[in-house]
Amino acid sequence: MSLRGKIVLFYGLIVLLPTVLLAAGAGYFALLSARSNYMNTISEAVRQSVQSIEFRKQSYDLLAMRTATDGELISRLSRSYGDMVEQLETVEYVDRSFPYTSKYLPGIEDFRIYHSNPTLVEDGGLLWKPGNRLLAGLDEAEWYERMIRSPETSDWSNAPNDRRKVVVTRKMIDGYGNAYGVVYLLLDYSAVFEGLLTRPFNGAGELYILEPNGHIIASSQADEIGNSLEASSLKRYWQAQGGTRAVDGRRLIVQTLGSGWSVAALIHMDRLEEQSKRIWLLVGGGTAFFLLLSAFLIMIVLKNVVLRIRKLGIRMMDVSQGVFDVTVKHRGDDELGELELLFNSMAGRLGKLVEDITQARLKEQELAFRALQAQINPHFIYNSLGLIRWRAMDAQDETQLRAIDALTAFYRLALDNRTNLSRVLDELEHVRAYVDIQQLRYPGRVDVQWEVDPDALELYTIKLLLQPIVENCYKHGGVAGRQDAAIRIAVRRLDDAVLFEVFDNGRGMSRRQLERLRSGGPGGAEGGFGLRNIRDRLALYFGAEGKLSIDSAENEWTVVSVRIPVCRERPEAKWGGNDDPDVDRR
């Protein structure tokens, strides 16, 4: 069978027949499952609305509770005051502790703390006494007494003079059940509820929030806010809830919050039929469109695919023979057209890749030559030091011999660019060579103390770890110019780590210099570059386990500590590769 016949057969078996069957089945099951899907969607929307409402209520209740249960505040409201100074202290405490309470959550228009302590004043700001005033349409004194006598600890209600305001109150009770005041919050209804109640369920229903006593505190129907359940249009649906049939094309879903509030969702069931019709139209229209489109596409494929595939195969043969400057003419935006574009891109990138490989080989040869040149300088230095040492031996100058031996040991590790790692023993040998040179430079001025744990000597560390730190003791710490100057170099093996410490009693650092040096930012203390280099290399090989810490007291002392994990084998770089050719890759 030809390629054209195979494509037509596959189209009928894989596209046309399955599409017709699937469309018929999808339409049938869509009609059967429309009610179930619709109710599941509505139930989930109700659940999310309930969660959001409960979260918002708990947020404001928690804010009021934190104020009402403040032990210090209750203690101050319950005591008797003898003079104005004590009263001012309480007023200052309130103004200091609660000035930003109204800013914690949106929609808080007024925040007050009411009390009836006759010996304590009211400041008219946060601290108030109930009087013959109106409070959001409520008689202030009557409201306060009602709240104090109420068995309920907290209360939510609509303001009598404005249903778009919500009053939240919370009694202030001590551990013995005595009430000493009331926390008052006046909330803007729009900020608290309106975002949840604006076109709930995309206009397919109404939402009501009821208090335990049946008072509608919020609703998507503005004229129902503040009404009781008995006086609202919700009553007839409330009485019929739980039945299997809708009332007037509407069904009521009620969920109760943990605080006793109820959320009632009145769902419009007539939307179900509209949704079923839309599903049927979508299935039928989508199927017809897909079949027409697929038939049109298969005709284009039958006309062009064979010729385009043959041309693409010819160009691939050219590439296999090493000719990369080839392209295929792009004839369309279908899958085969994308393949043609990818082939053109691939051919160009292959040519560039071959060129890059050639250039990389040339650079590799150049770098090898430079590495050979870099080895000349260390050999020249060692040969020169050897010559000077023979001359010193002839002159029997012990001081020069000590200096030359120290320099030789120092440069042996410093100029070894084959590795960035060393054993602790080699690192200490390098530091000893540097200290010997400084002792010759400053004879008898600095007492250098060594505390070395033998169990740490054969472990691995990064190269040039301690020498820059010890150098800072002389260069920046000025230890050689101090009386009773001392440097202590310690290496300790812990359970799973090795701890290096360098202490000196030099000039130390100011607090500002120390903070800049710790942060590693610009403008840090002197010696910061060397320490930043150590930090970078610690992070490279040990990650978060490699730590460098600095402490100092100005004009007294400085101590630098380095902590690394125990490494019996050469560690590998954590990032950026590993420039150590001798590292064993495990």
C-alpha positions as CSV (number, residue, x, y, z in Angstrom):
1,M,0.0,0.0,0.0
2,S,1.3,3.4,-0.9
3,L,2.0,6.1,1.6
4,R,-1.1,8.1,0.5
5,G,-3.3,5.0,1.1
6,K,-1.8,4.4,4.5
7,I,-2.4,8.0,5.5
8,V,-6.1,7.8,4.4
9,L,-6.6,4.5,6.2
10,F,-5.0,5.8,9.4
11,Y,-7.1,8.9,9.2
12,G,-10.3,6.9,9.1
13,L,-9.3,4.5,11.9
14,I,-7.5,6.9,14.2
15,V,-9.3,10.2,13.7
16,L,-12.7,10.0,12.0
17,L,-14.2,6.9,13.6
18,P,-13.0,7.5,17.1
19,T,-14.0,11.2,16.9
20,V,-17.6,10.3,16.0
21,L,-17.8,7.6,18.7
22,L,-16.3,9.8,21.4
23,A,-18.5,12.8,20.5
24,A,-21.6,10.7,20.8
25,G,-20.5,9.2,24.1
26,A,-19.4,12.6,25.4
27,G,-22.7,14.2,24.6
28,Y,-24.7,11.4,26.2
29,F,-22.6,11.3,29.5
30,A,-22.5,15.1,29.6
31,L,-26.3,15.2,29.9
32,L,-26.3,12.5,32.6
33,S,-23.5,14.0,34.7
34,A,-24.4,17.7,34.3
35,R,-26.4,17.8,37.5
36,S,-23.7,16.0,39.5
37,N,-20.9,18.2,38.2
38,Y,-22.9,21.3,38.7
39,M,-23.7,20.5,42.4
40,N,-20.1,19.4,43.1
41,T,-18.9,22.7,41.7
42,I,-21.4,24.7,43.8
43,S,-20.5,22.6,46.9
44,E,-16.8,23.3,46.4
45,A,-17.5,27.0,45.9
46,V,-19.6,27.1,49.1
47,R,-16.9,25.3,51.0
48,Q,-14.3,27.8,49.9
49,S,-16.6,30.7,50.7
50,V,-17.1,29.2,54.2
51,Q,-13.4,28.8,54.7
52,S,-12.7,32.4,53.6
53,I,-15.5,33.8,55.9
54,E,-14.3,31.8,58.9
55,F,-10.7,32.9,58.3
56,R,-11.7,36.5,58.2
57,K,-13.9,36.2,61.3
58,Q,-11.2,34.4,63.2
59,S,-8.7,37.1,62.2
60,Y,-10.7,39.9,63.7
61,D,-11.7,37.8,66.7
62,L,-8.0,37.0,67.3
63,L,-7.1,40.7,67.2
64,A,-9.8,41.6,69.7
65,M,-8.9,38.6,71.9
66,R,-5.2,39.5,72.0
67,T,-6.1,42.9,73.3
68,A,-8.7,41.6,75.7
69,T,-6.5,39.0,77.2
70,D,-3.4,41.2,77.7
71,G,-2.6,40.4,81.3
72,E,-0.8,43.7,82.0
73,L,-3.7,45.7,80.5
74,I,-6.3,43.9,82.7
75,S,-4.1,44.4,85.7
76,R,-3.9,48.1,85.1
77,L,-7.7,48.4,84.5
78,S,-8.5,46.5,87.7
79,R,-6.3,48.4,90.1
80,S,-7.1,51.6,92.2
81,Y,-5.1,54.7,91.4
82,G,-4.1,57.2,94.1
83,D,-2.5,59.9,92.0
84,M,-2.3,61.2,88.5
85,V,1.2,59.9,87.9
86,E,0.0,56.3,88.1
87,Q,-2.9,57.1,85.7
88,L,-0.5,58.7,83.3
89,E,1.7,55.5,83.4
90,T,-1.4,53.4,82.4
91,V,-2.3,55.8,79.6
92,E,1.3,55.7,78.3
93,Y,1.2,51.9,78.5
94,V,-1.9,51.8,76.4
95,D,-0.7,54.3,73.9
96,R,2.6,52.5,73.6
97,S,1.2,48.9,73.4
98,F,-1.8,49.3,71.1
99,P,-1.4,52.3,68.8
100,Y,-1.1,50.2,65.6
101,T,-3.8,47.6,66.4
102,S,-6.2,49.2,64.0
103,K,-3.6,48.9,61.2
104,Y,-3.2,45.1,61.5
105,L,-6.3,44.2,59.4
106,P,-8.2,46.1,56.7
107,G,-11.5,47.9,57.4
108,I,-10.9,48.8,61.1
109,E,-12.3,52.3,61.3
110,D,-12.3,52.7,65.1
111,F,-10.6,50.9,67.9
112,R,-11.3,51.6,71.6
113,I,-10.7,50.1,75.0
114,Y,-13.6,50.8,77.4
115,H,-13.4,50.5,81.2
116,S,-15.5,51.6,84.2
117,N,-12.6,52.1,86.7
118,P,-13.6,55.3,88.6
119,T,-10.0,56.0,89.6
120,L,-8.7,55.9,86.0
121,V,-9.2,58.6,83.4
122,E,-10.1,58.3,79.7
123,D,-7.8,59.8,77.2
124,G,-10.2,60.0,74.3
125,G,-7.7,58.1,72.1
126,L,-7.6,54.4,72.9
127,L,-8.8,54.5,76.5
128,W,-12.5,55.3,77.0
129,K,-15.2,55.3,79.7
130,P,-18.9,54.6,78.8
131,G,-20.9,57.8,78.9
132,N,-24.1,59.5,77.6
133,R,-22.9,59.3,74.0
134,L,-23.9,57.5,70.8
135,L,-21.5,54.9,69.6
136,A,-22.3,53.8,66.0
137,G,-26.0,54.4,66.8
138,L,-25.8,52.7,70.2
139,D,-26.2,54.3,73.6
140,E,-22.7,54.0,74.9
141,A,-23.5,53.3,78.6
142,E,-26.4,50.9,77.8
143,W,-24.2,49.0,75.3
144,Y,-21.3,48.7,77.8
145,E,-23.6,47.4,80.6
146,R,-25.2,44.9,78.2
147,M,-21.8,43.6,77.2
148,I,-20.6,43.3,80.8
149,R,-23.7,41.4,81.9
150,S,-23.8,39.2,78.8
151,P,-22.7,35.6,79.2
152,E,-21.1,35.7,75.8
153,T,-17.4,36.8,75.7
154,S,-17.6,38.3,72.2
155,D,-20.3,39.7,69.9
156,W,-20.7,40.8,66.3
157,S,-23.5,43.0,65.2
158,N,-24.5,45.6,62.6
159,A,-24.4,49.2,63.6
160,P,-28.0,50.5,64.2
161,N,-27.3,53.8,62.4
162,D,-25.5,52.2,59.4
163,R,-25.9,48.6,58.3
164,R,-22.7,49.0,56.3
165,K,-20.7,49.1,59.6
166,V,-20.0,46.1,61.8
167,V,-19.4,46.3,65.5
168,V,-17.1,43.7,67.1
169,T,-16.8,43.6,70.9
170,R,-14.8,41.5,73.3
171,K,-15.0,41.4,77.2
172,M,-11.8,41.8,79.2
173,I,-12.0,39.1,81.9
174,D,-9.3,38.1,84.4
175,G,-8.5,34.6,85.5
176,Y,-11.3,34.6,88.1
177,G,-14.1,35.6,85.6
178,N,-14.3,39.2,86.6
179,A,-14.9,41.7,83.7
180,Y,-13.0,44.9,83.8
181,G,-13.6,46.4,80.3
182,V,-14.7,45.9,76.7
183,V,-12.6,46.0,73.5
184,Y,-14.6,47.8,70.7
185,L,-13.9,47.5,67.0
186,L,-15.9,49.3,64.3
187,L,-15.4,47.6,60.9
188,D,-16.2,48.8,57.4
189,Y,-18.6,46.2,55.9
190,S,-17.1,46.7,52.4
191,A,-13.6,45.9,53.5
192,V,-14.6,42.8,55.5
193,F,-17.3,41.1,53.5
194,E,-18.1,42.8,50.2
195,G,-15.3,41.1,48.3
196,L,-16.8,37.7,49.3
197,L,-20.4,38.6,48.7
198,T,-20.2,40.4,45.3
199,R,-21.8,38.2,42.7
200,P,-21.3,34.9,44.6
201,F,-21.1,31.8,42.4
202,N,-20.8,34.1,39.3
203,G,-24.3,35.3,39.8
204,A,-25.8,31.8,40.1
205,G,-27.0,32.4,43.7
206,E,-27.0,34.4,46.9
207,L,-25.0,34.2,50.0
208,Y,-26.0,34.9,53.6
209,I,-24.1,35.0,56.8
210,L,-26.2,34.5,60.0
211,E,-25.3,34.8,63.7
212,P,-26.4,32.0,66.1
213,N,-29.5,34.0,67.0
214,G,-30.6,34.2,63.4
215,H,-29.5,37.7,62.7
216,I,-28.3,38.3,59.1
217,I,-25.0,40.1,59.6
218,A,-23.9,40.1,55.9
219,S,-25.5,39.2,52.6
220,S,-25.1,39.5,48.9
221,Q,-28.6,41.1,48.9
222,A,-28.0,44.5,50.4
223,D,-31.6,45.0,51.6
224,E,-31.3,41.8,53.7
225,I,-28.4,43.0,55.8
226,G,-29.4,43.5,59.5
227,N,-32.7,41.6,59.2
228,S,-33.6,38.6,61.3
229,L,-34.2,35.3,59.6
230,E,-37.9,35.4,60.3
231,A,-38.2,38.8,58.6
232,S,-36.2,37.9,55.5
233,S,-36.9,36.3,52.1
234,L,-34.7,33.4,53.1
235,K,-37.2,32.0,55.6
236,R,-39.2,29.9,53.1
237,Y,-36.1,28.2,51.8
238,W,-34.7,27.7,55.3
239,Q,-37.8,25.8,56.3
240,A,-37.5,23.5,53.2
241,Q,-33.8,22.8,53.4
242,G,-32.8,19.1,53.3
243,G,-35.5,18.2,50.8
244,T,-34.7,16.5,47.4
245,R,-36.7,19.1,45.4
246,A,-35.8,22.7,44.8
247,V,-38.2,25.5,45.8
248,D,-39.0,27.9,43.0
249,G,-35.9,26.7,41.1
250,R,-33.6,27.4,44.1
251,R,-31.9,25.1,46.6
252,L,-30.5,26.1,50.0
253,I,-27.1,24.8,51.2
254,V,-26.3,25.7,54.8
255,Q,-22.9,25.1,56.6
256,T,-22.1,26.0,60.2
257,L,-18.8,27.6,61.3
258,G,-17.0,26.5,64.4
259,S,-17.9,29.8,66.0
260,G,-21.7,29.2,65.6
261,W,-22.2,31.3,62.5
262,S,-24.1,29.8,59.6
263,V,-23.4,30.4,55.9
264,A,-26.4,29.9,53.7
265,A,-26.0,29.6,49.9
266,L,-29.2,29.9,47.9
267,I,-28.4,28.3,44.5
268,H,-30.2,29.0,41.2
269,M,-31.0,25.6,39.7
270,D,-32.1,27.0,36.4
271,R,-28.5,27.5,35.6
272,L,-28.2,23.7,35.4
273,E,-30.3,23.5,32.2
274,E,-28.4,26.3,30.6
275,Q,-25.1,24.6,31.4
276,S,-26.4,21.3,29.8
277,K,-27.4,23.1,26.6
278,R,-24.0,24.8,26.4
279,I,-22.2,21.4,26.9
280,W,-24.3,19.8,24.1
281,L,-23.6,22.7,21.7
282,L,-19.9,22.7,22.6
283,V,-19.6,19.0,22.0
284,G,-21.5,19.0,18.7
285,G,-19.9,22.2,17.4
286,G,-16.4,21.1,18.5
287,T,-16.8,17.7,16.8
288,A,-18.0,19.2,13.5
289,F,-15.2,21.8,13.5
290,F,-12.5,19.2,14.3
291,L,-13.7,16.8,11.5
292,L,-13.7,19.6,8.9
293,L,-10.3,20.9,10.0
294,S,-8.8,17.4,10.1
295,A,-10.2,16.6,6.6
296,F,-8.6,19.9,5.3
297,L,-5.3,19.1,6.9
298,I,-5.2,15.6,5.7
299,M,-5.6,16.9,2.1
300,I,-2.7,19.2,2.6
301,V,-0.6,16.4,4.0
302,L,-1.4,14.1,1.1
303,K,-0.4,16.8,-1.4
304,N,2.9,17.9,0.1
305,V,4.3,15.5,2.7
306,V,6.0,12.9,0.3
307,L,7.9,15.5,-1.7
308,R,9.0,17.5,1.3
309,I,10.2,14.3,3.1
310,R,12.3,13.4,0.1
311,K,14.0,16.8,-0.1
312,L,14.7,16.6,3.6
313,G,16.3,13.2,3.2
314,I,18.6,14.5,0.4
315,R,19.8,17.4,2.7
316,M,20.5,15.0,5.5
317,M,22.7,12.9,3.2
318,D,24.7,16.1,2.5
319,V,25.2,16.7,6.2
320,S,26.3,13.1,6.8
321,Q,29.1,13.7,4.2
322,G,30.3,16.8,6.1
323,V,28.6,19.6,4.1
324,F,26.9,21.8,6.7
325,D,26.1,24.9,4.6
326,V,22.8,23.4,3.4
327,T,19.2,24.5,4.0
328,V,15.7,23.3,3.3
329,K,13.1,25.7,2.0
330,H,10.4,26.3,4.6
331,R,7.0,25.6,3.0
332,G,4.5,25.7,5.8
333,D,3.7,26.1,9.5
334,D,2.7,22.5,10.1
335,E,4.7,19.8,12.0
336,L,6.8,19.0,8.9
337,G,7.5,22.8,8.5
338,E,8.8,22.8,12.1
339,L,11.0,19.9,11.2
340,E,12.4,21.8,8.2
341,L,13.2,24.8,10.5
342,L,14.8,22.5,13.0
343,F,16.9,20.9,10.3
344,N,18.1,24.3,9.1
345,S,19.0,25.2,12.7
346,M,20.7,21.9,13.3
347,A,22.9,22.2,10.2
348,G,24.0,25.7,11.2
349,R,24.7,24.7,14.8
350,L,26.6,21.6,13.7
351,G,28.9,23.8,11.5
352,K,29.4,26.2,14.4
353,L,30.1,23.3,16.7
354,V,32.8,21.8,14.4
355,E,34.4,25.3,14.3
356,D,34.2,25.6,18.1
357,I,35.8,22.2,18.6
358,T,38.7,23.3,16.3
359,Q,39.2,26.5,18.2
360,A,39.0,24.7,21.5
361,R,41.8,22.3,20.4
362,L,44.0,25.3,19.4
363,K,43.3,27.0,22.8
364,E,44.1,23.7,24.6
365,Q,47.5,23.6,22.9
366,E,48.1,27.3,23.9
367,L,47.1,26.7,27.5
368,A,49.4,23.6,27.7
369,F,52.3,25.9,26.5
370,R,51.5,28.5,29.1
371,A,51.4,25.9,31.8
372,L,54.9,24.7,30.8
373,Q,56.0,28.4,31.0
374,A,54.5,28.8,34.5
375,Q,56.7,26.0,35.8
376,I,59.8,27.9,34.8
377,N,59.4,30.5,37.6
378,P,59.2,28.1,40.6
379,H,62.3,26.2,39.3
380,F,64.2,29.4,38.9
381,I,63.3,30.5,42.4
382,Y,64.3,27.1,43.9
383,N,67.6,27.1,42.0
384,S,68.4,30.7,43.1
385,L,67.6,29.9,46.7
386,G,69.8,26.8,46.5
387,L,72.7,28.9,45.2
388,I,72.2,31.5,48.0
389,R,72.1,28.6,50.5
390,W,75.5,27.3,49.4
391,R,77.0,30.8,49.7
392,A,75.5,31.1,53.2
393,M,77.0,27.7,54.1
394,D,80.4,28.8,52.9
395,A,80.0,31.9,55.0
396,Q,78.7,29.8,58.0
397,D,75.8,32.3,58.4
398,E,73.2,30.4,60.5
399,T,70.7,33.2,60.3
400,Q,70.8,33.3,56.5
401,L,70.5,29.5,56.4
402,R,67.4,29.6,58.6
403,A,65.8,32.3,56.4
404,I,66.6,30.4,53.2
405,D,65.3,27.1,54.5
406,A,62.1,28.9,55.7
407,L,61.7,30.6,52.3
408,T,62.2,27.3,50.5
409,A,59.6,25.5,52.6
410,F,57.2,28.5,52.2
411,Y,57.4,28.7,48.4
412,R,57.3,24.9,47.9
413,L,53.6,25.0,48.8
414,A,52.7,28.5,47.7
415,L,54.1,28.0,44.2
416,D,52.7,24.5,43.7
417,N,49.8,25.3,41.3
418,R,49.0,21.7,40.6
419,T,46.5,21.4,43.5
420,N,44.3,23.5,45.6
421,L,44.3,21.0,48.5
422,S,46.8,19.9,51.1
423,R,47.0,17.9,54.2
424,V,46.8,19.7,57.6
425,L,50.4,18.6,58.2
426,D,51.6,20.4,55.0
427,E,49.5,23.5,55.8
428,L,51.1,23.7,59.3
429,E,54.6,23.3,57.7
430,H,53.8,26.2,55.4
431,V,52.6,28.4,58.3
432,R,55.7,27.4,60.4
433,A,58.0,28.5,57.5
434,Y,56.2,31.9,57.3
435,V,56.4,32.3,61.2
436,D,60.1,31.5,61.1
437,I,60.6,34.3,58.5
438,Q,58.7,36.7,60.7
439,Q,60.6,35.7,63.8
440,L,63.8,36.5,62.0
441,R,62.4,39.8,61.0
442,Y,61.1,40.6,64.5
443,P,63.5,38.7,66.8
444,G,62.2,38.1,70.3
445,R,59.1,40.3,69.9
446,V,56.3,37.8,69.4
447,D,55.6,34.6,71.3
448,V,54.2,32.1,68.9
449,Q,52.3,29.2,70.6
450,W,51.2,26.0,68.9
451,E,48.3,23.8,70.0
452,V,48.1,20.9,67.4
453,D,46.0,17.8,67.7
454,P,48.0,14.9,66.2
455,D,44.7,13.2,65.0
456,A,44.1,16.1,62.6
457,L,47.5,16.0,60.8
458,E,46.6,13.5,58.0
459,L,43.3,15.0,57.2
460,Y,42.7,17.2,54.1
461,T,42.1,21.0,54.0
462,I,42.3,23.7,51.4
463,K,45.7,25.1,50.6
464,L,46.9,28.5,52.0
465,L,44.2,28.5,54.7
466,L,46.1,29.6,57.8
467,Q,49.0,31.7,56.3
468,P,46.8,34.6,55.2
469,I,45.2,34.7,58.6
470,V,48.6,34.7,60.4
471,E,49.9,37.3,58.0
472,N,47.0,39.6,59.0
473,C,48.2,39.3,62.7
474,Y,51.5,41.0,61.6
475,K,50.3,43.2,58.8
476,H,46.9,44.6,60.1
477,G,46.9,43.5,63.7
478,G,50.3,45.1,64.4
479,V,51.1,42.4,66.9
480,A,54.9,42.8,66.5
481,G,54.7,46.3,67.9
482,R,52.8,45.3,71.1
483,Q,54.4,44.5,74.5
484,D,54.0,40.8,75.5
485,A,52.9,40.1,71.9
486,A,51.6,36.6,71.3
487,I,50.1,34.6,68.6
488,R,48.3,31.3,69.3
489,I,47.8,28.8,66.4
490,A,45.5,25.9,67.3
491,V,44.3,22.9,65.3
492,R,41.7,20.6,67.0
493,R,40.0,17.4,65.8
494,L,36.3,17.3,66.9
495,D,33.9,14.5,66.3
496,D,33.0,15.3,62.7
497,A,34.9,18.5,62.1
498,V,38.4,20.1,62.3
499,L,38.7,23.5,64.0
500,F,41.5,26.0,63.2
501,E,42.0,29.0,65.4
502,V,44.4,31.9,65.2
503,F,44.5,34.3,68.1
504,D,46.7,37.5,68.5
505,N,46.7,40.2,71.1
506,G,47.3,43.0,68.5
507,R,45.4,46.2,68.0
508,G,42.1,44.4,67.3
509,M,39.2,46.0,65.4
510,S,36.4,48.4,66.1
511,R,32.8,47.1,66.1
512,R,32.2,48.8,62.8
513,Q,35.2,47.3,61.2
514,L,34.3,43.9,62.5
515,E,30.7,44.1,61.1
516,R,32.0,45.2,57.7
517,L,34.5,42.3,57.7
518,R,31.9,39.8,58.7
519,S,29.5,40.9,56.0
520,G,32.1,40.8,53.3
521,G,30.6,44.0,51.7
522,P,32.5,46.9,50.2
523,G,34.4,49.1,52.5
524,G,35.3,46.2,54.8
525,A,38.2,46.2,57.3
526,E,41.8,45.7,56.1
527,G,42.6,42.1,55.3
528,G,39.0,41.6,54.0
529,F,40.2,40.4,50.6
530,G,42.2,37.5,51.9
531,L,39.4,36.4,54.2
532,R,36.8,36.7,51.4
533,N,39.1,34.5,49.3
534,I,39.1,31.9,52.1
535,R,35.3,32.1,52.5
536,D,34.9,31.5,48.7
537,R,37.2,28.5,48.7
538,L,35.5,27.1,51.8
539,A,32.2,27.3,50.1
540,L,33.6,25.8,46.9
541,Y,34.9,22.6,48.6
542,F,32.8,22.3,51.7
543,G,29.5,24.2,51.0
544,A,27.6,25.2,54.2
545,E,29.9,22.9,56.3
546,G,32.9,25.2,55.8
547,K,32.6,28.2,58.1
548,L,34.8,31.2,58.9
549,S,34.1,33.3,62.0
550,I,35.8,36.4,63.3
551,D,35.7,38.1,66.8
552,S,37.7,41.0,68.1
553,A,38.0,43.6,70.9
554,E,39.5,46.9,69.9
555,N,43.0,47.4,71.2
556,E,42.9,44.0,72.9
557,W,42.7,40.9,70.7
558,T,41.4,39.2,67.6
559,V,40.5,35.5,67.0
560,V,39.7,34.0,63.6
561,S,38.2,30.5,63.6
562,V,37.7,28.1,60.6
563,R,35.6,25.0,60.8
564,I,35.7,22.3,58.1
565,P,34.3,18.7,58.0
566,V,36.6,15.8,58.5
567,C,38.1,14.8,55.1
568,R,40.1,11.6,55.0
569,E,40.0,11.8,51.2
570,R,40.5,14.8,48.9
571,P,37.2,16.7,48.8
572,E,35.5,17.6,45.5
573,A,34.4,21.1,44.6
574,K,30.7,21.7,45.3
575,W,30.2,24.0,42.3
576,G,32.1,25.5,39.4
577,G,33.9,22.2,38.7
578,N,37.2,21.1,40.3
579,D,40.5,22.5,39.2
580,D,42.5,19.9,41.1
581,P,43.7,17.2,38.7
582,D,44.8,15.0,41.5
583,V,41.3,14.8,43.1
584,D,39.9,11.3,43.3
585,R,36.4,11.4,42.0
586,R,34.2,9.1,44.0
